[in-house]
């Protein structure tokens, strides 16, 4: 659905003066999609082929920081930008997308787990070889992948 309003309302006077807002690459893709006009939550879910829950979380963050607004029509929620995309992008810091987990990382975590390392000791050793991964990524995502493949306990 195209935005039928002739112009966007003026953003708040202090909009450009605020601290820059940090968003994820996915949230930026959502903003770019909304630059063409209002979209429903279902439209966005289909466009990005991710769960409705993931889209809803991204939309909530964007709405909470004033980048989009949401209106309800019947059972549908329509989301639209609060200002033209070029004006919004000037106020943003966009996080680089996380690189995918590699097979080498999974194998290395399995090796560490099989050597008896867990928790903080595992994360610290992992960071010696792969310093750019967060502790949460190691503990949750990489260990889970190694365990689901039955590479370690």
C-alpha positions in Angstrom: 0.0 0.0 0.0 1.5 3.3 -1.0 1.6 6.2 1.4 -1.3 8.4 0.4 -0.4 11.4 2.5 1.0 14.2 0.4 3.9 14.9 2.7 5.5 13.5 5.8 4.9 15.5 9.0 7.9 17.4 10.2 10.1 15.4 12.5 10.6 16.8 16.0 12.8 20.0 16.1 15.5 18.2 18.0 15.5 15.1 15.8 18.9 15.9 14.1 20.4 17.0 17.4 19.7 13.8 19.2 22.4 11.2 19.8 22.7 9.1 16.7 20.5 6.0 16.9 22.1 2.6 16.4 20.0 0.1 14.4 20.8 -3.3 12.9 21.3 -3.9 9.2 17.9 -5.7 9.2 16.2 -2.8 10.8 17.7 -0.6 8.1 16.3 -2.9 5.4 12.9 -2.5 7.0 13.3 1.3 6.8 14.3 1.0 3.1 11.2 -1.1 2.4 9.0 1.4 4.1 10.4 4.2 2.0 8.1 3.0 -0.7 5.1 3.5 1.5 3.2 1.9 4.4 3.4 -1.9 4.7 1.6 -4.4 7.0 3.4 -6.6 9.4 2.4 -9.6 7.2 3.9 -7.8 4.1 7.2 -7.3 6.0 7.2 -10.9 7.2 6.8 -12.1 3.7 9.4 -9.7 2.3 12.1 -10.8 4.7 11.1 -14.4 5.1 11.6 -14.3 8.9 9.1 -14.9 11.7 6.4 -12.5 12.6 7.9 -12.3 16.1 11.3 -11.1 14.6 9.6 -8.5 12.5 7.5 -7.3 15.5 10.6 -6.9 17.6 12.4 -4.9 14.9 9.4 -2.7 14.4 9.0 -2.1 18.1 12.6 -0.8 18.3 12.1 1.4 15.3 8.8 2.8 16.7 10.3 3.3 20.2 13.1 5.5 18.8 10.6 7.5 16.6 11.6 6.3 13.1 8.3 4.7 12.2 4.7 4.9 13.3 2.0 2.2 13.3 -1.7 2.5 12.7 -4.3 -0.2 12.9 -7.0 -0.7 10.3 -9.3 -3.6 11.2 -7.0 -6.6 12.0 -4.0 -5.2 10.1 -1.2 -3.0 11.4 0.4 -0.6 8.9 3.9 0.7 9.5 5.3 3.8 7.8 8.3 6.2 8.2 8.0 9.3 10.3 10.2 11.2 7.8 11.6 10.6 4.3 14.3 7.8 4.4 17.2 10.1 3.4 16.4 12.4 6.4 16.2 9.4 8.7 19.4 7.7 7.5 21.4 10.8 8.4 20.6 10.2 12.1 21.6 6.6 12.2 24.5 4.3 13.0 24.0 1.0 11.3 25.6 -2.1 12.8 27.3 -4.3 10.3 25.5 -7.6 10.0 27.0 -10.5 11.9 29.0 -12.8 9.8 27.6 -16.4 9.6 29.1 -19.0 11.9 31.7 -21.0 10.1 32.3 -24.7 10.2 35.8 -24.1 11.6 34.3 -22.2 14.6 31.8 -25.1 15.3 34.6 -27.6 15.0 36.9 -25.6 17.3 34.1 -25.2 20.0 33.5 -29.0 19.8 37.2 -29.6 20.3 37.3 -27.2 23.3 34.2 -28.8 24.9 35.6 -32.3 24.3 38.8 -31.2 26.1 36.6 -30.3 29.1 36.3 -26.6 28.7 33.0 -24.9 29.5 31.6 -21.5 30.4 34.0 -18.6 30.7 37.1 -20.8 30.1 35.7 -22.0 26.8 34.8 -18.4 25.7 38.2 -17.0 26.7 40.1 -19.8 24.8 37.8 -19.3 21.8 38.5 -15.6 21.7 42.2 -16.2 21.4 41.5 -17.7 18.0 38.3 -15.8 17.0 38.4 -12.4 18.8 35.5 -10.9 16.9 32.7 -13.1 18.3 30.7 -12.0 21.3 30.6 -14.3 24.4 26.8 -14.8 23.9 27.4 -15.9 20.3 29.9 -18.5 21.5 27.9 -19.7 24.5 24.5 -19.9 22.8 24.8 -20.2 19.0 28.1 -21.9 18.3 27.9 -24.4 21.2 24.3 -25.2 20.3 25.3 -25.9 16.7 28.1 -28.2 17.8 25.9 -30.0 20.3 23.0 -30.4 17.8 25.5 -32.1 15.4 26.6 -34.4 18.3 30.2 -33.2 17.9 30.4 -32.6 21.7 28.5 -33.1 24.9 
